[in-house]
Amino acid sequence: MPLSDVAVRAAKPQSKPVKLSDGGGLQLLVTPTGGKLWRLAYRFDGKQKQLALGAYPAVGLADARKARDAAKATLAAGVDPSEKAKVDRAARKVATANTFGVIADELIDKMGRERKAVRTIAKVTWLLSIARPDLGQRPIADITAAEVLRVLKAVDERGSHETAKRLRATIGGVFRYAIATTRAENDPIASRRVKMRE
């Protein structure tokens, strides 16, 4: 019989782990310490496997069912949901390590190692601080020309035309560094759509 929100909330820990089944392989594992963990039991290549879907209450019953259905669709496509989850986690880790802000910091560090003038480094740092609120947390490979243009237009519309042009060049430097270090494949600054008025 499928679980209900009330049953999930009311599930109490026992001296040993208890599995409550919702159907379709979805289970709520109640640990002796009171943790409530969603698991999907399934078979792949003739082997019994298990996929962690998150912990209650952060992942509610409806979300656990959606995750189960997504994993079943992956399974139907002939892909092991556990392997797909590992690949997805690795991709997220890479994306997080390769944000615009992280690469901008690396570029600034590189300028220091190359003994660029302190004043030059300070100027680049200041220019990049303008872009960080919008671009800093974004994976650099995902940033589009439109996103960069929004940042530049905001500066330009305040009447800071020269600053906008210098910011464009500085952002371009971050992208060129990302390309040189194989963390991006293109530079949206090079796009004709990211042009500042002269």
Backbone as CSV, one residue per row, in Angstrom:
resi,resn,N_x,N_y,N_z,CA_x,CA_y,CA_z,C_x,C_y,C_z
1,MET,0.848,-1.189,0.000,0.000,0.000,0.000,0.890,1.248,0.000
2,PRO,0.580,2.232,-0.868,1.411,3.443,-0.935,1.443,4.176,0.396
3,LEU,2.536,4.867,0.624,2.691,5.668,1.836,1.865,6.947,1.725
4,SER,1.616,7.569,2.858,0.966,8.880,2.898,1.909,9.837,3.614
5,ASP,1.673,11.131,3.433,2.494,12.124,4.146,2.421,11.908,5.652
6,VAL,1.224,11.566,6.136,1.029,11.352,7.573,1.864,10.164,8.042
7,ALA,1.864,9.063,7.264,2.618,7.868,7.639,4.117,8.144,7.648
8,VAL,4.584,8.933,6.682,6.003,9.266,6.625,6.391,10.099,7.845
9,ARG,5.559,11.106,8.157,5.838,11.961,9.320,5.827,11.158,10.618
10,ALA,4.891,10.216,10.707,4.687,9.470,11.957,5.672,8.316,12.141
11,ALA,6.422,7.946,11.123,7.341,6.800,11.217,8.353,7.019,12.332
12,LYS,8.429,6.045,13.236,9.308,6.157,14.413,10.498,5.213,14.273
13,PRO,11.660,5.611,14.816,12.826,4.716,14.765,12.633,3.498,15.649
14,GLN,13.242,2.394,15.227,13.229,1.147,15.995,14.686,0.812,16.337
15,SER,14.890,-0.319,16.993,16.251,-0.718,17.346,17.054,-1.128,16.114
16,LYS,16.369,-1.516,15.033,17.014,-1.860,13.763,16.404,-0.997,12.662
17,PRO,17.120,-0.804,11.539,16.552,-0.029,10.430,15.246,-0.666,9.939
18,VAL,14.275,0.188,9.605,12.975,-0.273,9.118,12.746,0.316,7.725
19,LYS,12.286,-0.541,6.780,11.971,-0.078,5.426,10.457,-0.039,5.257
20,LEU,9.970,1.139,4.856,8.547,1.297,4.550,8.427,1.464,3.037
21,SER,7.602,0.628,2.414,7.502,0.626,0.954,6.375,1.523,0.464
22,ASP,6.664,2.282,-0.612,5.648,3.121,-1.241,5.174,2.503,-2.559
23,GLY,5.900,1.531,-3.066,5.560,0.905,-4.339,6.516,1.335,-5.435
24,GLY,6.655,0.481,-6.436,7.537,0.783,-7.554,9.001,0.821,-7.156
25,GLY,9.332,0.163,-6.038,10.718,0.125,-5.584,11.101,1.254,-4.639
26,LEU,10.205,2.241,-4.466,10.503,3.366,-3.570,10.308,2.946,-2.123
27,GLN,11.331,3.207,-1.304,11.279,2.838,0.103,11.732,4.006,0.975
28,LEU,11.166,4.061,2.162,11.638,5.006,3.178,12.373,4.180,4.223
29,LEU,13.676,4.417,4.362,14.471,3.715,5.357,14.511,4.584,6.619
30,VAL,13.966,4.050,7.703,13.977,4.759,8.985,15.113,4.153,9.814
31,THR,16.110,4.968,10.114,17.289,4.463,10.829,17.045,4.481,12.341
32,PRO,17.815,3.694,13.096,17.652,3.686,14.563,17.881,5.062,15.199
33,THR,18.651,5.932,14.518,18.896,7.266,15.085,17.809,8.269,14.697
34,GLY,16.817,7.820,13.923,15.695,8.689,13.564,15.766,9.296,12.181
35,GLY,16.824,8.992,11.438,16.916,9.490,10.059,15.891,8.812,9.163
36,LYS,15.397,9.557,8.183,14.432,9.004,7.221,14.997,9.231,5.825
37,LEU,15.395,8.137,5.198,16.122,8.211,3.935,15.342,7.519,2.821
38,TRP,15.196,8.231,1.702,14.508,7.647,0.547,15.486,6.802,-0.247
39,ARG,15.049,5.602,-0.626,15.854,4.689,-1.425,14.979,4.103,-2.535
40,LEU,15.615,3.837,-3.662,14.926,3.135,-4.750,15.636,1.814,-4.964
41,ALA,14.900,0.724,-4.799,15.448,-0.607,-5.064,15.100,-0.957,-6.511
42,TYR,16.105,-1.430,-7.252,15.870,-1.784,-8.658,16.878,-2.833,-9.101
43,ARG,16.654,-3.396,-10.262,17.573,-4.369,-10.828,18.162,-3.803,-12.113
44,PHE,19.484,-4.004,-12.290,20.150,-3.598,-13.526,21.180,-4.659,-13.866
45,ASP,21.146,-5.122,-15.095,22.049,-6.198,-15.538,21.960,-7.419,-14.621
46,GLY,20.753,-7.706,-14.182,20.541,-8.884,-13.343,20.983,-8.724,-11.903
47,LYS,21.435,-7.538,-11.520,21.911,-7.317,-10.152,20.949,-6.407,-9.392
48,GLN,20.735,-6.732,-8.122,19.907,-5.894,-7.256,20.736,-4.668,-6.846
49,LYS,20.161,-3.490,-7.028,20.887,-2.255,-6.703,19.972,-1.318,-5.919
50,GLN,20.578,-0.255,-5.393,19.820,0.716,-4.614,20.326,2.120,-4.941
51,LEU,19.400,3.052,-5.074,19.732,4.451,-5.375,19.228,5.343,-4.253
52,ALA,20.107,6.179,-3.701,19.707,7.139,-2.666,19.006,8.317,-3.340
53,LEU,17.838,8.682,-2.824,17.051,9.775,-3.406,16.941,10.990,-2.498
54,GLY,17.604,10.951,-1.343,17.564,12.106,-0.445,16.973,11.757,0.897
55,ALA,16.975,12.718,1.791,16.496,12.521,3.160,15.230,13.330,3.399
56,TYR,14.313,12.730,4.149,13.094,13.424,4.581,13.456,14.263,5.807
57,PRO,12.974,15.477,5.975,11.915,16.155,5.236,12.391,17.022,4.063
58,ALA,13.716,17.119,3.843,14.202,17.944,2.721,13.607,17.454,1.407
59,VAL,13.480,16.142,1.280,12.822,15.541,0.109,11.527,14.925,0.611
60,GLY,10.415,15.537,0.231,9.109,15.045,0.660,8.661,13.850,-0.171
61,LEU,7.513,13.304,0.185,6.985,12.127,-0.507,6.763,12.385,-1.995
62,ALA,6.179,13.518,-2.342,5.910,13.828,-3.764,7.217,13.937,-4.551
63,ASP,8.230,14.581,-3.955,9.526,14.711,-4.634,10.220,13.365,-4.774
64,ALA,10.097,12.529,-3.755,10.703,11.184,-3.816,10.049,10.377,-4.941
65,ARG,8.744,10.524,-5.096,8.053,9.807,-6.180,8.492,10.316,-7.557
66,LYS,8.676,11.626,-7.669,9.174,12.180,-8.943,10.570,11.654,-9.244
67,ALA,11.435,11.596,-8.218,12.795,11.083,-8.402,12.751,9.609,-8.791
68,ARG,11.838,8.840,-8.172,11.676,7.430,-8.535,11.283,7.302,-10.002
69,ASP,10.314,8.110,-10.434,9.833,8.039,-11.819,10.932,8.425,-12.810
70,ALA,11.739,9.439,-12.453,12.845,9.862,-13.318,13.883,8.742,-13.417
71,ALA,14.176,8.087,-12.282,15.144,6.987,-12.278,14.615,5.808,-13.088
72,LYS,13.328,5.546,-12.995,12.720,4.444,-13.768,12.795,4.752,-15.264
73,ALA,12.619,6.011,-15.646,12.730,6.402,-17.059,14.167,6.196,-17.543
74,THR,15.131,6.527,-16.695,16.543,6.310,-17.018,16.812,4.818,-17.204
75,LEU,16.252,4.020,-16.313,16.391,2.567,-16.374,15.772,2.018,-17.657
76,ALA,14.598,2.542,-18.023,13.913,2.099,-19.248,14.732,2.418,-20.497
77,ALA,15.577,3.460,-20.401,16.439,3.832,-21.525,17.716,2.992,-21.557
78,GLY,17.822,2.032,-20.622,18.976,1.146,-20.614,20.186,1.700,-19.880
79,VAL,19.961,2.709,-19.022,21.058,3.331,-18.274,20.850,3.058,-16.789
80,ASP,21.943,2.729,-16.111,21.894,2.491,-14.667,21.724,3.835,-13.946
81,PRO,20.615,4.025,-13.217,20.392,5.308,-12.528,21.496,5.673,-11.539
82,SER,22.115,4.685,-10.891,23.207,4.974,-9.946,24.420,5.541,-10.678
83,GLU,24.741,4.951,-11.835,25.874,5.446,-12.625,25.579,6.846,-13.161
84,LYS,24.346,7.058,-13.606,23.956,8.382,-14.104,24.069,9.415,-12.985
85,ALA,23.654,9.048,-11.769,23.741,9.967,-10.623,25.202,10.324,-10.333
86,LYS,26.117,9.338,-10.445,27.551,9.604,-10.217,28.084,10.575,-11.269
87,VAL,27.722,10.331,-12.521,28.175,11.207,-13.608,27.631,12.617,-13.412
88,ASP,26.353,12.723,-13.041,25.740,14.034,-12.815,26.416,14.775,-11.658
89,ARG,26.745,14.040,-10.577,27.431,14.658,-9.428,28.805,15.169,-9.839
90,ALA,29.516,14.363,-10.616,30.854,14.768,-11.077,30.761,16.006,-11.959
91,ALA,29.747,16.047,-12.831,29.571,17.204,-13.719,29.257,18.464,-12.908
92,ARG,28.411,18.318,-11.869,28.093,19.469,-11.011,29.333,19.955,-10.271
93,LYS,30.153,19.003,-9.820,31.381,19.361,-9.096,32.321,20.147,-10.015
94,VAL,32.456,19.687,-11.250,33.314,20.373,-12.224,32.767,21.765,-12.506
95,ALA,31.437,21.851,-12.708,30.816,23.151,-13.001,31.022,24.121,-11.841
96,THR,30.872,23.632,-10.609,31.053,24.484,-9.428,32.488,24.960,-9.308
97,ALA,33.431,24.084,-9.669,34.846,24.459,-9.584,35.258,25.386,-10.713
98,ASN,34.412,25.494,-11.725,34.761,26.291,-12.904,33.791,27.451,-13.127
99,THR,33.456,28.135,-12.042,32.597,29.304,-12.188,33.422,30.483,-12.693
100,PHE,32.731,31.482,-13.196,33.387,32.707,-13.658,34.240,33.296,-12.532
101,GLY,33.684,33.314,-11.300,34.408,33.901,-10.169,35.689,33.165,-9.839
102,VAL,35.644,31.832,-9.848,36.836,31.031,-9.550,37.913,31.291,-10.591
103,ILE,37.517,31.313,-11.867,38.496,31.509,-12.939,39.026,32.943,-12.933
104,ALA,38.160,33.902,-12.611,38.616,35.290,-12.490,39.676,35.409,-11.390
105,ASP,39.454,34.730,-10.253,40.439,34.749,-9.162,41.763,34.132,-9.607
106,GLU,41.682,33.038,-10.349,42.905,32.400,-10.857,43.673,33.347,-11.785
107,LEU,42.927,34.061,-12.625,43.573,34.997,-13.551,44.278,36.118,-12.780
108,ILE,43.628,36.619,-11.745,44.234,37.672,-10.920,45.502,37.142,-10.236
109,ASP,45.431,35.902,-9.710,46.613,35.285,-9.088,47.750,35.155,-10.108
110,LYS,47.398,34.744,-11.320,48.396,34.590,-12.386,49.058,35.934,-12.697
111,MET,48.268,36.995,-12.716,48.821,38.326,-12.965,49.841,38.689,-11.881
112,GLY,49.526,38.309,-10.641,50.452,38.563,-9.537,51.747,37.791,-9.705
113,ARG,51.630,36.508,-10.079,52.832,35.685,-10.291,53.683,36.218,-11.444
114,GLU,53.011,36.827,-12.426,53.737,37.393,-13.575,54.261,38.796,-13.285
115,ARG,54.082,39.222,-12.036,54.567,40.524,-11.577,53.985,41.702,-12.365
116,LYS,52.698,41.591,-12.669,52.022,42.733,-13.295,51.969,43.858,-12.266
117,ALA,51.836,45.073,-12.747,51.808,46.234,-11.843,50.653,46.108,-10.854
118,VAL,50.922,46.470,-9.608,49.898,46.410,-8.557,48.663,47.199,-8.981
119,ARG,48.899,48.348,-9.620,47.792,49.203,-10.056,46.943,48.496,-11.124
120,THR,47.592,47.768,-12.021,46.870,47.026,-13.065,46.008,45.940,-12.436
121,ILE,46.598,45.198,-11.499,45.857,44.125,-10.829,44.667,44.699,-10.059
122,ALA,44.874,45.827,-9.402,43.791,46.469,-8.645,42.660,46.886,-9.585
123,LYS,43.003,47.404,-10.765,41.996,47.842,-11.738,41.195,46.646,-12.252
124,VAL,41.898,45.560,-12.579,41.216,44.344,-13.057,40.305,43.793,-11.962
125,THR,40.806,43.764,-10.736,40.012,43.270,-9.602,38.746,44.105,-9.436
126,TRP,38.885,45.428,-9.542,37.730,46.317,-9.403,36.734,46.091,-10.545
127,LEU,37.230,45.992,-11.767,36.336,45.763,-12.913,35.579,44.441,-12.757
128,LEU,36.294,43.407,-12.348,35.635,42.108,-12.188,34.618,42.121,-11.057
129,SER,34.830,42.993,-10.060,33.854,43.088,-8.969,32.503,43.586,-9.478
130,ILE,32.507,44.307,-10.579,31.252,44.785,-11.180,30.492,43.611,-11.794
131,ALA,31.228,42.660,-12.384,30.602,41.519,-13.061,30.222,40.394,-12.109
132,ARG,30.892,40.302,-10.965,30.696,39.156,-10.071,29.256,38.937,-9.597
133,PRO,28.495,39.981,-9.240,27.128,39.702,-8.770,26.289,38.922,-9.790
134,ASP,26.476,39.199,-11.067,25.682,38.518,-12.096,26.346,37.258,-12.639
135,LEU,27.660,37.260,-12.759,28.354,36.156,-13.426,29.180,35.274,-12.487
136,GLY,29.514,35.768,-11.312,30.461,35.091,-10.435,30.165,33.643,-10.126
137,GLN,28.915,33.301,-9.852,28.566,31.929,-9.467,28.172,31.052,-10.652
138,ARG,28.166,31.625,-11.845,27.748,30.860,-13.035,28.905,30.013,-13.567
139,PRO,28.631,28.744,-13.929,29.675,27.959,-14.613,30.088,28.693,-15.886
140,ILE,31.370,28.900,-16.073,31.840,29.744,-17.173,31.415,29.215,-18.535
141,ALA,31.354,27.896,-18.670,30.992,27.308,-19.961,29.524,27.553,-20.308
142,ASP,28.709,27.932,-19.310,27.270,28.147,-19.547,26.909,29.606,-19.794
143,ILE,27.847,30.522,-19.589,27.539,31.957,-19.709,27.352,32.313,-21.183
144,THR,26.259,33.030,-21.453,25.925,33.402,-22.824,26.299,34.854,-23.111
145,ALA,26.328,35.175,-24.399,26.589,36.550,-24.821,25.543,37.497,-24.232
146,ALA,24.292,37.051,-24.171,23.210,37.891,-23.640,23.454,38.255,-22.174
147,GLU,23.957,37.307,-21.383,24.236,37.580,-19.972,25.336,38.631,-19.833
148,VAL,26.391,38.480,-20.620,27.494,39.440,-20.568,27.002,40.817,-21.008
149,LEU,26.208,40.836,-22.057,25.700,42.108,-22.579,24.853,42.835,-21.540
150,ARG,24.056,42.103,-20.755,23.245,42.721,-19.694,24.132,43.437,-18.682
151,VAL,25.235,42.776,-18.299,26.163,43.383,-17.328,26.762,44.658,-17.916
152,LEU,27.215,44.581,-19.166,27.855,45.732,-19.807,26.872,46.881,-20.026
153,LYS,25.643,46.536,-20.421,24.633,47.586,-20.666,24.296,48.330,-19.384
154,ALA,24.234,47.590,-18.273,23.917,48.237,-16.990,24.961,49.296,-16.658
155,VAL,26.228,48.993,-16.930,27.311,49.960,-16.673,27.219,51.112,-17.662
156,ASP,27.014,50.783,-18.935,26.951,51.791,-19.998,25.787,52.765,-19.783
157,GLU,24.648,52.232,-19.335,23.456,53.073,-19.150,23.593,54.030,-17.969
158,ARG,24.566,53.776,-17.093,24.839,54.724,-16.000,25.735,55.856,-16.488
159,GLY,26.104,55.795,-17.768,26.954,56.828,-18.338,28.444,56.517,-18.242
160,SER,28.770,55.324,-17.780,30.178,54.936,-17.633,30.627,54.174,-18.876
161,HIS,30.690,54.862,-20.000,30.986,54.206,-21.285,32.397,53.619,-21.305
162,GLU,33.367,54.360,-20.802,34.750,53.871,-20.810,34.906,52.662,-19.892
163,THR,34.251,52.719,-18.731,34.292,51.584,-17.808,33.672,50.354,-18.451
164,ALA,32.566,50.541,-19.164,31.904,49.411,-19.833,32.831,48.780,-20.863
165,LYS,33.557,49.608,-21.619,34.483,49.068,-22.624,35.628,48.300,-21.964
166,ARG,36.153,48.857,-20.871,37.238,48.170,-20.166,36.747,46.880,-19.509
167,LEU,35.521,46.909,-19.001,34.931,45.715,-18.398,34.754,44.623,-19.453
168,ARG,34.341,45.025,-20.640,34.186,44.071,-21.740,35.516,43.371,-22.014
169,ALA,36.586,44.141,-22.101,37.908,43.573,-22.368,38.366,42.663,-21.222
170,THR,38.068,43.075,-19.998,38.483,42.296,-18.826,37.729,40.976,-18.745
171,ILE,36.418,41.017,-18.979,35.624,39.785,-18.995,36.145,38.872,-20.106
172,GLY,36.471,39.459,-21.244,37.040,38.687,-22.345,38.326,37.995,-21.936
173,GLY,39.139,38.671,-21.119,40.378,38.073,-20.630,40.125,36.841,-19.776
174,VAL,39.057,36.891,-18.975,38.699,35.738,-18.143,38.295,34.566,-19.047
175,PHE,37.506,34.857,-20.075,37.095,33.788,-20.990,38.280,33.217,-21.766
176,ARG,39.186,34.062,-22.200,40.359,33.558,-22.924,41.215,32.674,-22.017
177,TYR,41.323,33.059,-20.729,42.071,32.239,-19.780,41.359,30.894,-19.569
178,ALA,40.021,30.925,-19.490,39.250,29.686,-19.327,39.438,28.767,-20.531
179,ILE,39.473,29.348,-21.720,39.691,28.552,-22.940,41.105,27.961,-22.926
180,ALA,42.081,28.765,-22.552,43.477,28.309,-22.516,43.686,27.185,-21.506
181,THR,42.856,27.162,-20.458,42.984,26.129,-19.431,41.919,25.039,-19.598
182,THR,41.341,24.980,-20.798,40.359,23.951,-21.222,39.110,23.862,-20.358
183,ARG,38.645,25.006,-19.843,37.419,24.990,-19.050,36.271,25.713,-19.734
184,ALA,36.521,26.222,-20.919,35.467,26.808,-21.750,35.884,26.589,-23.200
185,GLU,34.883,26.561,-24.068,35.182,26.325,-25.480,35.024,27.565,-26.339
186,ASN,34.291,28.544,-25.821,34.153,29.767,-26.618,34.091,31.001,-25.731
187,ASP,34.284,32.126,-26.382,34.309,33.418,-25.701,33.105,34.233,-26.177
188,PRO,32.068,34.363,-25.338,30.904,35.126,-25.770,31.212,36.590,-26.051
189,ILE,32.322,37.084,-25.510,32.737,38.466,-25.759,33.086,38.652,-27.238
190,ALA,33.584,37.591,-27.854,33.957,37.675,-29.273,32.730,37.755,-30.181
191,SER,31.560,37.465,-29.613,30.334,37.519,-30.406,30.043,38.949,-30.854
192,ARG,29.552,39.080,-32.048,29.193,40.407,-32.560,28.060,41.036,-31.752
193,ARG,27.346,40.196,-31.013,26.226,40.724,-30.220,26.710,41.464,-28.983
194,VAL,27.965,41.289,-28.602,28.487,41.958,-27.411,29.412,43.091,-27.839
195,LYS,28.816,44.125,-28.412,29.560,45.298,-28.869,29.130,46.506,-28.071
196,MET,30.094,47.293,-27.660,29.792,48.547,-26.973,29.905,49.692,-27.965
197,ARG,29.102,50.725,-27.721,29.211,51.875,-28.636,30.525,52.603,-28.404
198,GLU,31.057,53.124,-29.472,32.351,53.819,-29.391,32.144,55.247,-28.899
